[in-house]
Amino acid sequence: MKTTRSRGTLLARLERLESRTLAAHAKITVRFGHLRQLPGDYKGERHVVVTKELPEKGENWVEFEEVPGPDTHPGPAFIHGLPVDIDVHFVGPRPCGRSSDQRPAGATG
C-alpha cells in the first residue's frame, strides 16, 4: 500500500486536529442571574457588574447590576473564536423611581 501525501496536506490536517483538540479542552463558564437595571430615564454610558455570587446548586447563579460609567474591564475573553464566559441576564421591569410601596393614582391592589 503506497500513500503519498504532500507535506502541505499533512500540515493542514495536523492544524485542523490541533484546533479541534484545543476547542474541546476550552472550559466555558455560564453564569445565570437577575439584572437590576438603572432607571429608564438614565442617559449615559452604562455597564453590568456582578454584585453577589450565590450558592451553587448545580448552576452558577449570581446577581448582576447595571451601573453608570464606562466598563473598566472591556471585552469578553475568547479562545479560538469561542467565548469563555457567557452571562445570562434575566430582566424584569425597569425601576420607575417610586418606592415599592407607592402606587400610581387610581391603582388598586
C-alpha positions in Angstrom: 0.0 0.0 0.0 1.5 3.2 -1.1 0.4 6.6 0.3 1.9 9.8 -1.0 0.6 12.9 0.7 2.2 16.2 0.3 3.8 17.9 3.2 1.2 20.7 2.9 -1.7 18.3 3.1 -0.2 16.7 6.3 0.4 20.1 7.9 -3.1 21.3 7.1 -4.5 18.1 8.7 -2.4 18.5 11.7 -3.5 22.1 12.2 -7.2 21.0 12.0 -6.7 18.3 14.6 -4.8 20.7 16.9 -7.6 23.3 16.7 -10.3 20.7 17.5 -8.3 19.4 20.5 -7.8 23.0 21.8 -11.5 23.8 21.3 -12.6 20.6 23.1 -10.5 21.4 26.2 -11.6 25.1 26.4 -13.7 25.5 29.6 -16.8 27.6 29.0 -18.5 29.1 32.1 -22.1 30.1 32.1 -23.5 32.4 34.8 -27.2 33.0 35.3 -28.7 35.9 37.3 -31.3 38.6 37.6 -30.2 42.0 36.3 -31.0 45.1 38.4 -31.3 47.9 35.9 -30.6 51.6 36.1 -33.8 53.8 35.9 -35.2 54.2 32.4 -34.6 57.9 32.3 -30.8 57.5 32.9 -28.9 58.8 30.0 -25.2 58.0 29.5 -22.8 55.1 29.4 -23.6 52.0 31.5 -22.1 48.6 32.1 -23.0 45.4 34.0 -21.2 44.1 37.1 -21.6 41.0 39.3 -22.7 42.2 42.8 -23.2 38.9 44.5 -22.1 35.2 44.0 -25.0 33.0 45.1 -24.6 29.4 46.5 -24.1 26.9 43.7 -27.0 24.5 43.1 -25.8 22.7 40.0 -25.6 26.0 38.1 -23.6 29.2 38.6 -26.0 31.9 39.9 -25.0 35.5 40.5 -26.7 38.9 40.8 -26.0 41.4 38.1 -26.4 45.2 38.4 -26.3 47.9 35.7 -24.0 50.7 36.9 -23.3 54.1 35.3 -20.0 54.8 33.6 -17.7 53.0 31.2 -16.6 49.4 31.8 -13.2 49.2 33.4 -12.7 45.6 32.1 -13.9 45.8 28.5 -14.2 42.8 26.2 -15.1 39.2 26.8 -12.4 36.5 26.7 -12.3 34.2 23.6 -10.3 31.1 22.9 -10.2 30.2 19.2 -13.3 32.3 18.5 -15.4 30.8 21.3 -16.5 32.8 24.3 -15.0 31.6 27.7 -17.6 33.3 29.9 -21.3 33.6 29.0 -23.6 35.7 31.2 -27.4 35.1 31.0 -29.3 38.1 32.4 -33.0 37.7 33.5 -34.5 41.2 33.1 -37.6 42.4 34.9 -39.4 45.7 34.5 -37.3 48.9 34.9 -37.5 50.8 38.2 -39.6 53.9 37.8 -38.2 56.0 40.6 -41.0 55.4 43.1 -40.5 53.4 46.3 -42.1 49.9 46.1 -45.0 50.7 48.5 -46.2 53.7 46.4 -48.8 53.1 43.7 -49.9 55.4 40.9 -53.1 57.3 41.3 -56.1 55.1 40.7 -54.3 51.8 41.2 -55.9 49.1 43.3 -54.4 46.1 44.9 
